[in-house]
Amino acid sequence: MKRKIRSEVFETNSSATATLWIKGKMGKNNLKMKDGYVLADFGKFDTEEKIYTSQNDKLSYLLSELYYINHWQVEGINDMYQFKYIEEAIQDYDDTVIGIKILNKKIPDLDHQIQPEYESRFVDYWDKGSIQNFLFNNNIGIKTGCD
């Protein structure tokens, strides 16, 4: 896949697109919480033209990526180092967070053109700051669509 970098956007060279846009500052933790746990689920991010900006949607996107990185398996995602780094990044950002609970109510779905094989398209899992910026920067969003 070829990549072309333009100011303030990231796009793929395929019919399905997922674009990351960044503009601004970090916000407080607005993730769904219960008893100290972040409640998260997988999501559907396909060719529908839509912009996702909520922290819950962005976390859902990262979890959906992990499904594909984990060879299309839901089992074992909680044991992946990528999941642990997401969890630790959230805990470091908000010390009231105990962990992440995946609800497993939705089937992960990323359009076939944007499914990752080995790494996220938007964050560096080895860099907690990258994960925090992606999740908590109020001006970062994911735009899906089809060109």
Sine and cosine of phi, psi and omega as CSV:
sin_phi,cos_phi,sin_psi,cos_psi,sin_omega,cos_omega
0.00,0.00,0.76,-0.65,0.05,-1.00
-1.00,0.04,0.56,-0.83,0.04,-1.00
-0.85,-0.53,0.68,-0.73,0.08,-1.00
-0.83,-0.55,0.81,-0.58,-0.04,-1.00
-0.98,-0.19,0.83,-0.56,0.09,-1.00
-0.88,-0.47,0.37,-0.93,-0.02,-1.00
-0.83,0.55,0.82,-0.57,0.09,-1.00
0.92,0.39,0.27,0.96,0.07,-1.00
-0.60,-0.80,0.39,-0.92,0.18,-0.98
-0.75,-0.66,0.80,-0.60,0.01,-1.00
-0.70,-0.71,0.39,-0.92,0.07,-1.00
-0.98,-0.18,0.29,-0.96,0.03,-1.00
-0.99,-0.10,0.90,0.44,-0.01,-1.00
-0.54,-0.84,0.10,-1.00,-0.01,-1.00
-0.95,0.30,-0.53,0.85,0.07,-1.00
-1.00,-0.06,0.63,-0.78,-0.03,-1.00
-0.77,-0.64,0.51,-0.86,0.18,-0.98
-0.69,-0.73,0.85,-0.53,-0.09,-1.00
-0.89,-0.46,0.72,-0.70,0.07,-1.00
-0.98,-0.22,0.78,-0.63,0.07,-1.00
-0.82,-0.57,0.65,-0.76,-0.08,-1.00
-0.79,-0.61,0.75,-0.66,0.04,-1.00
-0.45,-0.89,0.90,0.44,0.08,-1.00
0.40,-0.92,-0.51,-0.86,-0.18,-0.98
-0.90,-0.44,0.18,-0.98,-0.05,-1.00
-0.98,0.18,0.52,-0.86,0.03,-1.00
-0.88,-0.48,0.03,-1.00,0.02,-1.00
-0.97,0.24,0.25,-0.97,0.02,-1.00
-0.93,0.36,0.90,-0.44,0.06,-1.00
-0.90,-0.43,0.31,0.95,0.01,-1.00
-0.93,0.37,0.48,-0.88,0.05,-1.00
-0.91,0.42,0.77,-0.64,-0.06,-1.00
-0.76,-0.65,0.50,-0.87,0.16,-0.99
-0.46,-0.89,0.83,-0.56,0.03,-1.00
0.80,0.60,0.61,0.79,0.04,-1.00
1.00,0.05,-0.09,1.00,0.00,-1.00
-0.97,-0.24,0.65,-0.76,0.15,-0.99
-0.97,0.23,0.80,-0.60,0.05,-1.00
-0.99,-0.12,0.88,-0.48,-0.09,-1.00
-0.71,-0.70,0.30,-0.96,0.05,-1.00
-0.54,-0.84,0.19,-0.98,0.09,-1.00
-0.96,0.27,0.15,-0.99,-0.01,-1.00
-0.61,-0.80,0.04,-1.00,0.04,-1.00
-0.90,-0.43,0.91,-0.42,0.00,-1.00
-0.78,-0.62,0.99,-0.14,-0.10,-0.99
-0.85,-0.52,-0.55,-0.83,-0.08,-1.00
-1.00,0.09,0.00,1.00,0.07,-1.00
-0.88,0.47,0.75,-0.67,0.01,-1.00
-0.96,0.26,0.94,-0.34,-0.08,-1.00
-0.40,-0.92,0.50,-0.87,0.08,-1.00
-0.92,-0.39,0.79,-0.61,0.01,-1.00
-0.95,-0.32,0.87,-0.49,-0.04,-1.00
-0.83,-0.55,-0.22,0.98,-0.04,-1.00
-0.96,0.28,0.48,-0.88,0.04,-1.00
-0.87,0.49,-0.60,0.80,0.01,-1.00
-0.91,0.42,-0.65,0.76,0.04,-1.00
-0.91,0.41,-0.65,0.76,-0.02,-1.00
-0.93,0.38,-0.63,0.78,0.08,-1.00
-0.91,0.41,-0.65,0.76,0.05,-1.00
-0.86,0.51,-0.65,0.76,0.03,-1.00
-0.89,0.46,-0.72,0.70,0.00,-1.00
-0.89,0.46,-0.67,0.75,0.03,-1.00
-0.90,0.43,-0.62,0.79,0.04,-1.00
-0.91,0.42,-0.61,0.79,0.09,-1.00
-0.88,0.48,-0.64,0.76,-0.01,-1.00
-0.88,0.47,-0.54,0.84,0.06,-1.00
-0.84,0.54,-0.70,0.71,-0.02,-1.00
-0.97,0.25,-0.62,0.78,0.05,-1.00
-0.89,0.45,-0.52,0.85,0.02,-1.00
-1.00,0.06,0.44,0.90,0.06,-1.00
0.86,0.51,0.72,0.70,0.07,-1.00
0.89,0.46,0.60,0.80,-0.01,-1.00
-0.85,-0.53,0.75,-0.67,0.12,-0.99
-0.99,0.16,-0.64,0.77,0.02,-1.00
-0.87,0.49,0.74,-0.68,0.08,-1.00
1.00,-0.04,-0.09,1.00,-0.01,-1.00
-0.87,0.50,-0.64,0.77,-0.01,-1.00
-0.89,0.45,-0.30,0.95,0.00,-1.00
-1.00,-0.10,-0.12,0.99,-0.04,-1.00
-0.95,0.30,0.60,-0.80,0.02,-1.00
-0.88,0.48,-0.55,0.84,0.01,-1.00
-0.88,0.47,-0.68,0.73,0.03,-1.00
-0.89,0.45,-0.71,0.71,0.00,-1.00
-0.87,0.50,-0.64,0.77,0.01,-1.00
-0.93,0.36,-0.61,0.79,0.08,-1.00
-0.89,0.46,-0.74,0.67,-0.01,-1.00
-0.87,0.49,-0.73,0.69,0.00,-1.00
-0.91,0.42,-0.62,0.79,0.02,-1.00
-0.89,0.46,-0.64,0.77,0.03,-1.00
-0.93,0.36,-0.67,0.74,0.02,-1.00
-0.89,0.45,-0.65,0.76,0.03,-1.00
-0.92,0.40,-0.54,0.84,-0.01,-1.00
-0.97,0.26,-0.61,0.79,-0.03,-1.00
-0.70,-0.71,0.97,-0.24,-0.11,-0.99
-0.95,0.33,0.00,1.00,0.10,-1.00
-1.00,0.07,-0.16,0.99,-0.04,-1.00
-0.99,0.13,0.80,-0.60,0.04,-1.00
-1.00,0.05,-0.64,0.77,-0.04,-1.00
0.02,-1.00,-0.17,-0.99,0.01,-1.00
-0.90,-0.45,0.73,-0.69,0.15,-0.99
-0.93,-0.37,0.85,-0.53,0.07,-1.00
-1.00,0.04,0.83,-0.56,-0.09,-1.00
-0.96,0.27,-0.45,0.89,-0.02,-1.00
0.84,0.54,0.58,0.81,0.06,-1.00
-1.00,-0.05,-0.32,0.95,-0.03,-1.00
-0.88,-0.47,0.47,-0.88,0.09,-1.00
-1.00,0.02,0.78,-0.62,0.02,-1.00
-0.88,0.48,0.68,-0.73,-0.01,-1.00
-0.49,-0.87,0.95,-0.32,0.18,-0.98
-0.90,-0.43,0.65,-0.76,0.04,-1.00
-0.80,0.61,0.57,-0.82,-0.10,-1.00
-0.84,0.55,-0.44,0.90,-0.01,-1.00
-0.98,0.19,-0.30,0.95,-0.05,-1.00
-0.90,-0.43,0.18,0.98,0.03,-1.00
-0.95,0.30,0.82,-0.57,0.02,-1.00
-0.98,0.22,0.44,-0.90,0.07,-1.00
-0.98,-0.19,-0.65,0.76,-0.11,-0.99
-0.75,-0.66,-0.41,0.91,-0.08,-1.00
-0.53,-0.85,0.31,-0.95,0.02,-1.00
-0.92,0.39,0.48,-0.87,0.09,-1.00
-0.99,0.16,-0.29,0.96,-0.15,-0.99
-0.84,-0.55,-0.35,0.94,-0.01,-1.00
-0.77,-0.63,0.39,-0.92,0.14,-0.99
-0.99,-0.15,0.93,-0.36,-0.08,-1.00
-0.91,0.42,-0.31,0.95,0.03,-1.00
-0.99,0.11,-0.10,0.99,-0.09,-1.00
-0.86,-0.52,0.98,-0.22,-0.03,-1.00
-0.87,0.49,-0.55,0.84,0.03,-1.00
-0.89,0.46,-0.59,0.81,0.04,-1.00
-0.90,0.43,-0.68,0.73,0.02,-1.00
-0.91,0.41,-0.71,0.70,0.00,-1.00
-0.88,0.47,-0.69,0.72,0.00,-1.00
-0.88,0.47,-0.69,0.73,0.02,-1.00
-0.87,0.49,-0.72,0.69,-0.08,-1.00
-0.98,0.22,-0.68,0.74,-0.22,-0.98
-0.97,-0.25,-0.14,0.99,0.08,-1.00
-0.96,0.26,0.90,-0.43,-0.07,-1.00
-0.90,0.44,-0.27,0.96,-0.05,-1.00
-0.95,-0.31,0.32,0.95,0.12,-0.99
-0.97,-0.26,0.74,-0.67,0.04,-1.00
-0.61,-0.79,0.24,-0.97,0.08,-1.00
-0.91,-0.41,0.80,-0.60,0.06,-1.00
-0.94,-0.34,0.83,-0.55,0.07,-1.00
-0.96,-0.29,0.31,-0.95,0.01,-1.00
0.22,-0.98,-0.22,-0.97,0.00,-1.00
-0.58,-0.82,0.74,-0.67,-0.02,-1.00
-0.99,-0.15,0.00,0.00,0.00,0.00
